[in-house]
């Protein structure tokens, strides 16, 4: 995995985790000073917008992570960080699908159930990501040859 891939992964997962937690707190735990407002808190729409905009980056990052990090380590038989890594993917797929579905379901019960599934999966994902980061290794950019660094032929 290259450094830019690691940066996209950390930024995507970090932004979607923080914005999702902020949205949940604003919606369910903070009161709106305006009693006639339909939103739980004035920050709720901005947090939701940030979450929806960060989500495609996180989904793209899941693909980068699978291709450049998880599969090579599974093939090599590495065990370090495997439990939290597999948890990230096991919970990441239903989290991503439920995030898309909650935006298109129109039935009240279906939308609420999908929303709670998405929130629960998101909290588990954020915790697993936070636990997995300390045991993950830095990116392994291959060293550049002198001719590649200068952009010329040998």
MIDOSE-1310 file (N, C-alpha, C; in nm, 2 decimals, decimal comma, always signed):
residues 154
xxxx	+0,08/-0,12/+0,00/+0,00/+0,00/+0,00/+0,09/+0,12/+0,00; +0,05/+0,22/-0,08/+0,13/+0,34/-0,09/+0,09/+0,44/+0,02; +0,17/+0,55/+0,03/+0,13/+0,65/+0,13/+0,00/+0,72/+0,10; -0,02/+0,75/-0,03/-0,15/+0,82/-0,06/-0,27/+0,73/-0,04
xxxx	-0,25/+0,60/-0,06/-0,36/+0,51/-0,03/-0,39/+0,51/+0,12; -0,29/+0,50/+0,20/-0,30/+0,50/+0,35/-0,37/+0,64/+0,39; -0,33/+0,75/+0,33/-0,39/+0,87/+0,36/-0,54/+0,88/+0,33; -0,58/+0,83/+0,21/-0,72/+0,83/+0,17/-0,80/+0,74/+0,26
xxxx	-0,74/+0,62/+0,30/-0,81/+0,53/+0,39/-0,84/+0,60/+0,53; -0,73/+0,65/+0,58/-0,74/+0,71/+0,72/-0,84/+0,84/+0,71; -0,82/+0,92/+0,61/-0,91/+1,04/+0,59/-1,05/+0,99/+0,57; -1,08/+0,90/+0,48/-1,21/+0,86/+0,45/-1,28/+0,79/+0,57
xxxx	-1,21/+0,70/+0,64/-1,27/+0,63/+0,75/-1,29/+0,73/+0,87; -1,19/+0,82/+0,89/-1,20/+0,92/+1,00/-1,31/+1,02/+0,98; -1,32/+1,07/+0,86/-1,43/+1,17/+0,83/-1,57/+1,11/+0,84; -1,58/+0,99/+0,79/-1,71/+0,93/+0,79/-1,75/+0,89/+0,93
xxxx	-1,65/+0,84/+1,01/-1,68/+0,81/+1,15/-1,71/+0,93/+1,23; -1,63/+1,03/+1,22/-1,66/+1,15/+1,30/-1,79/+1,22/+1,26; -1,82/+1,23/+1,13/-1,94/+1,30/+1,09/-2,06/+1,21/+1,13; -2,05/+1,08/+1,12/-2,16/+0,99/+1,16/-2,19/+1,00/+1,31
xxxx	-2,09/+1,01/+1,39/-2,11/+1,02/+1,54/-2,17/+1,16/+1,57; -2,11/+1,26/+1,50/-2,17/+1,40/+1,53/-2,32/+1,40/+1,49; -2,35/+1,34/+1,37/-2,49/+1,34/+1,33/-2,58/+1,27/+1,43; -2,54/+1,15/+1,48/-2,61/+1,07/+1,58/-2,63/+1,15/+1,71
xxxx	-2,53/+1,21/+1,75/-2,54/+1,29/+1,88/-2,63/+1,41/+1,86; -2,62/+1,48/+1,74/-2,70/+1,60/+1,72/-2,85/+1,56/+1,70; -2,87/+1,44/+1,64/-3,01/+1,40/+1,62/-3,08/+1,34/+1,74; -3,01/+1,26/+1,82/-3,07/+1,19/+1,93/-3,04/+1,24/+2,07
xxxx	-2,93/+1,32/+2,09/-2,90/+1,36/+2,22/-2,89/+1,51/+2,25; -2,89/+1,59/+2,15/-2,89/+1,74/+2,17/-3,03/+1,79/+2,14; -3,07/+1,89/+2,22/-3,20/+1,95/+2,20/-3,18/+2,08/+2,12; -3,28/+2,10/+2,04/-3,29/+2,22/+1,96/-3,35/+2,34/+2,04
xxxx	-3,29/+2,45/+2,04/-3,35/+2,56/+2,11/-3,48/+2,61/+2,05; -3,51/+2,58/+1,93/-3,63/+2,61/+1,86/-3,73/+2,50/+1,88; -3,83/+2,51/+1,96/-3,93/+2,40/+1,98/-4,01/+2,36/+1,85; -4,02/+2,45/+1,76/-4,09/+2,42/+1,64/-4,01/+2,36/+1,53
xxxx	-3,88/+2,34/+1,55/-3,79/+2,28/+1,45/-3,81/+2,13/+1,44; -3,80/+2,08/+1,32/-3,81/+1,93/+1,30/-3,68/+1,86/+1,32; -3,56/+1,94/+1,32/-3,43/+1,87/+1,34/-3,40/+1,87/+1,49; -3,32/+1,77/+1,53/-3,29/+1,76/+1,67/-3,20/+1,87/+1,72
xxxx	-3,11/+1,92/+1,64/-3,02/+2,02/+1,68/-2,98/+2,10/+1,55; -2,95/+2,23/+1,56/-2,91/+2,30/+1,44/-2,79/+2,24/+1,36; -2,70/+2,17/+1,43/-2,58/+2,11/+1,36/-2,62/+1,98/+1,28; -2,74/+1,93/+1,31/-2,78/+1,80/+1,25/-2,77/+1,80/+1,09
xxxx	-2,83/+1,90/+1,02/-2,82/+1,89/+0,87/-2,67/+1,90/+0,82; -2,59/+1,98/+0,89/-2,45/+1,99/+0,84/-2,37/+1,86/+0,87; -2,40/+1,80/+0,98/-2,33/+1,67/+1,01/-2,38/+1,57/+0,91; -2,51/+1,56/+0,88/-2,55/+1,47/+0,78/-2,49/+1,49/+0,64
xxxx	-2,49/+1,62/+0,60/-2,43/+1,65/+0,47/-2,28/+1,61/+0,47; -2,21/+1,63/+0,57/-2,07/+1,59/+0,58/-2,05/+1,44/+0,57; -2,14/+1,37/+0,64/-2,14/+1,22/+0,64/-2,17/+1,17/+0,50; -2,27/+1,22/+0,44/-2,31/+1,17/+0,30/-2,20/+1,20/+0,20
xxxx	-2,13/+1,32/+0,22/-2,02/+1,35/+0,12/-1,89/+1,27/+0,15; -1,87/+1,23/+0,28/-1,75/+1,15/+0,31/-1,77/+1,00/+0,28; -1,89/+0,96/+0,28/-1,92/+0,81/+0,26/-1,86/+0,76/+0,13; -1,87/+0,82/+0,02/-1,81/+0,76/-0,10/-1,66/+0,75/-0,09
xxxx	-1,59/+0,84/-0,02/-1,45/+0,83/+0,00/-1,42/+0,71/+0,08; -1,50/+0,68/+0,19/-1,48/+0,57/+0,27/-1,51/+0,44/+0,20; -1,61/+0,43/+0,11/-1,63/+0,31/+0,03/-1,52/+0,29/-0,06; -1,47/+0,39/-0,13/-1,35/+0,38/-0,22/-1,23/+0,33/-0,13
xxxx	-1,22/+0,38/-0,01/-1,11/+0,34/+0,07/-1,12/+0,19/+0,11; -1,24/+0,14/+0,13/-1,25/+0,00/+0,16/-1,20/-0,09/+0,04; -1,22/-0,04/-0,08/-1,17/-0,11/-0,20/-1,02/-0,11/-0,20; -0,96/+0,01/-0,17/-0,81/+0,03/-0,17/-0,76/-0,06/-0,06
xxxx	-0,82/-0,07/+0,05/-0,77/-0,14/+0,17/-0,78/-0,29/+0,14; -0,88/-0,34/+0,08/-0,89/-0,48/+0,04/-0,78/-0,52/-0,06; -0,77/-0,44/-0,16/-0,67/-0,47/-0,27/-0,52/-0,46/-0,22; -0,49/-0,35/-0,15/-0,35/-0,32/-0,13/-0,31/-0,36/+0,01
xxxx	-0,40/-0,40/+0,10/-0,35/-0,43/+0,24/-0,40/-0,56/+0,29; -0,53/-0,58/+0,28/-0,59/-0,70/+0,35/-0,55/-0,83/+0,27; -0,58/-0,83/+0,14/-0,56/-0,95/+0,06/-0,41/-1,00/+0,06; -0,32/-0,90/+0,04/-0,18/-0,94/+0,04/-0,14/-1,00/+0,18
xxxx	-0,19/-0,95/+0,29/-0,15/-1,00/+0,42/-0,22/-1,13/+0,45; -0,34/-1,15/+0,40/-0,41/-1,28/+0,42/-0,33/-1,39/+0,34; -0,29/-1,35/+0,21/-0,22/-1,45/+0,13/-0,08/-1,49/+0,20; -0,02/-1,39/+0,26/+0,11/-1,42/+0,33/+0,09/-1,50/+0,46
xxxx	-0,03/-1,51/+0,51/-0,06/-1,58/+0,63/-0,03/-1,49/+0,76; -0,02/-1,36/+0,74/+0,01/-1,28/+0,86/-0,11/-1,28/+0,95; -0,09/-1,29/+1,08/-0,19/-1,29/+1,18/-0,21/-1,16/+1,26; -0,11/-1,08/+1,26/-0,12/-0,95/+1,34/-0,23/-0,86/+1,28
xxxx	-0,32/-0,82/+1,37/-0,43/-0,73/+1,33/-0,54/-0,80/+1,25; -0,54/-0,93/+1,24/-0,64/-1,00/+1,15/-0,78/-0,99/+1,21; -0,79/-1,00/+1,34/-0,93/-1,00/+1,40/-1,00/-0,87/+1,38; -0,93/-0,76/+1,41/-1,00/-0,63/+1,39/-1,01/-0,60/+1,24
xxxx	-0,91/-0,64/+1,16/-0,92/-0,62/+1,02/-1,04/-0,69/+0,95; -1,06/-0,82/+0,99/-1,18/-0,89/+0,94/-1,31/-0,84/+0,99; -1,31/-0,79/+1,12/-1,43/-0,72/+1,17/-1,46/-0,60/+1,09; -1,36/-0,52/+1,05/-1,38/-0,40/+0,97/-1,45/-0,44/+0,84
xxxx	-1,41/-0,54/+0,77/-1,48/-0,58/+0,65/-1,61/-0,65/+0,67; -1,62/-0,73/+0,78/-1,74/-0,80/+0,81/-1,86/-0,70/+0,84; -1,82/-0,59/+0,91/-1,92/-0,49/+0,95/-1,93/-0,38/+0,84; -1,82/-0,36/+0,77/-1,82/-0,25/+0,67/-1,92/-0,27/+0,56
xxxx	-1,93/-0,39/+0,51/-2,03/-0,42/+0,40/-2,17/-0,39/+0,43; -2,22/-0,45/+0,55/-2,36/-0,41/+0,58/-2,38/-0,26/+0,62; -2,27/-0,20/+0,67/-2,28/-0,06/+0,70/-2,29/+0,02/+0,58; -2,21/-0,01/+0,47/-2,22/+0,06/+0,35/-2,35/+0,04/+0,28
xxxx	-2,40/-0,08/+0,27/-2,53/-0,11/+0,20/-2,64/-0,04/+0,28; -2,64/-0,05/+0,41/-2,75/+0,01/+0,49/-2,75/+0,16/+0,47; -2,63/+0,22/+0,46/-2,62/+0,36/+0,44/-2,68/+0,41/+0,31; -2,67/+0,33/+0,21/-2,73/+0,37/+0,08/-2,88/+0,34/+0,09
xxxx	-2,92/+0,23/+0,15/-3,06/+0,19/+0,15/-3,15/+0,29/+0,24; -3,09/+0,34/+0,35/-3,17/+0,43/+0,44/-3,20/+0,55/+0,36; -3,13/+0,59/+0,26/-3,16/+0,71/+0,18/-3,28/+0,69/+0,08; -3,31/+0,56/+0,05/-3,41/+0,54/-0,06/-3,53/+0,47/-0,01
xxxx	-3,53/+0,41/+0,11/-3,65/+0,35/+0,17/-3,75/+0,46/+0,21; -3,87/+0,43/+0,18/-3,98/+0,53/+0,21/-4,07/+0,48/+0,32; -4,08/+0,36/+0,34/-4,16/+0,31/+0,45/-4,10/+0,34/+0,59; -4,19/+0,39/+0,68/-4,14/+0,44/+0,81/-4,06/+0,33/+0,88
xxxx	-4,12/+0,21/+0,89/-4,06/+0,10/+0,97/-3,93/+0,06/+0,90; -3,93/+0,04/+0,77/-3,81/-0,01/+0,70/-3,70/+0,10/+0,71; -3,73/+0,22/+0,70/-3,63/+0,33/+0,70/-3,57/+0,34/+0,84; -3,65/+0,33/+0,95/-3,60/+0,34/+1,08/-3,52/+0,21/+1,12
xxxx	-3,56/+0,10/+1,08/-3,48/-0,02/+1,11/-3,35/-0,02/+1,04; -3,35/+0,02/+0,91/-3,22/+0,03/+0,84/-3,13/+0,14/+0,90; -3,19/+0,25/+0,94/-3,11/+0,35/+1,01/-3,05/+0,31/+1,13; -3,12/+0,23/+1,22/-3,06/+0,18/+1,34/-2,95/+0,07/+1,31
xxxx	-2,98/-0,01/+1,21/-2,87/-0,11/+1,17/-2,75/-0,03/+1,12; -2,77/+0,07/+1,04/-2,65/+0,15/+1,00/-2,58/+0,22/+1,11; -2,65/+0,27/+1,21/-2,59/+0,34/+1,32/-2,51/+0,24/+1,41; -2,57/+0,12/+1,43/-2,50/+0,02/+1,51/-2,38/-0,03/+1,44
xxxx	-2,39/-0,06/+1,31/-2,27/-0,10/+1,24/-2,17/+0,00/+1,23; -2,21/+0,13/+1,22/-2,11/+0,24/+1,21/-2,03/+0,26/+1,34; -2,10/+0,24/+1,46/-2,03/+0,25/+1,59/-1,93/+0,14/+1,60; -1,97/+0,02/+1,57/-1,88/-0,10/+1,57/-1,76/-0,08/+1,48
xxxx	-1,79/-0,03/+1,36/-1,69/+0,00/+1,26/-1,59/+0,10/+1,31; -1,64/+0,21/+1,37/-1,55/+0,32/+1,42/-1,46/+0,26/+1,53; -1,52/+0,18/+1,62/-1,44/+0,12/+1,73/-1,34/+0,03/+1,68; -1,37/-0,06/+1,58/-1,28/-0,16/+1,52/-1,17/-0,08/+1,45
xxxx	-1,20/+0,02/+1,38/-1,10/+0,10/+1,31/-1,00/+0,16/+1,41; -1,05/+0,22/+1,52/-0,97/+0,28/+1,62/-0,88/+0,18/+1,69; -0,93/+0,05/+1,71/-0,85/-0,05/+1,77/-0,75/-0,11/+1,67; -0,78/-0,11/+1,54/-0,69/-0,17/+1,44/-0,58/-0,08/+1,41
xxxx	-0,60/+0,05/+1,41/-0,49/+0,15/+1,37/-0,36/+0,13/+1,45; -0,36/+0,11/+1,58/-0,23/+0,10/+1,65/-0,15/-0,02/+1,61; -0,22/-0,13/+1,56/-0,14/-0,25/+1,53/-0,11/-0,25/+1,38; -0,16/-0,16/+1,30/-0,13/-0,16/+1,16/+0,00/-0,10/+1,13
xxxx	+0,07/-0,15/+1,03/+0,20/-0,11/+0,99/+0,19/+0,01/+0,90; +0,30/+0,09/+0,90/+0,30/+0,20/+0,80/+0,30/+0,15/+0,66; +0,27/+0,24/+0,56/+0,27/+0,20/+0,42/+0,40/+0,15/+0,38; +0,41/+0,06/+0,29/+0,53/+0,01/+0,24/+0,56/+0,05/+0,09
xxxx	+0,58/+0,18/+0,08/+0,62/+0,23/-0,05/+0,75/+0,17/-0,10; +0,76/+0,12/-0,22/+0,88/+0,06/-0,26/+0,99/+0,17/-0,28; +1,11/+0,15/-0,25/+1,21/+0,25/-0,27/+1,23/+0,28/-0,42; +1,25/+0,40/-0,45/+1,27/+0,44/-0,59/+1,41/+0,42/-0,63
xxxx	+1,43/+0,38/-0,76/+1,57/+0,37/-0,81/+1,61/+0,51/-0,85; +1,74/+0,53/-0,85/+1,79/+0,67/-0,88/+1,74/+0,72/-1,01; +1,73/+0,63/-1,11/+1,68/+0,68/-1,24/+1,53/+0,72/-1,24; +1,45/+0,65/-1,15/+1,31/+0,68/-1,14/+1,29/+0,81/-1,07
xxxx	+1,37/+0,83/-0,97/+1,36/+0,96/-0,89/+1,39/+1,08/-0,97; +1,48/+1,07/-1,07/+1,51/+1,18/-1,16/+1,43/+1,18/-1,28; +1,35/+1,08/-1,31/+1,26/+1,08/-1,42/+1,33/+1,05/-1,55; +1,45/+1,00/-1,55/+1,53/+0,97/-1,67/+1,56/+0,82/-1,68
xx	+1,62/+0,79/-1,79/+1,67/+0,65/-1,82/+1,80/+0,64/-1,76; +1,84/+0,51/-1,72/+1,98/+0,49/-1,67/+2,09/+0,51/-1,77
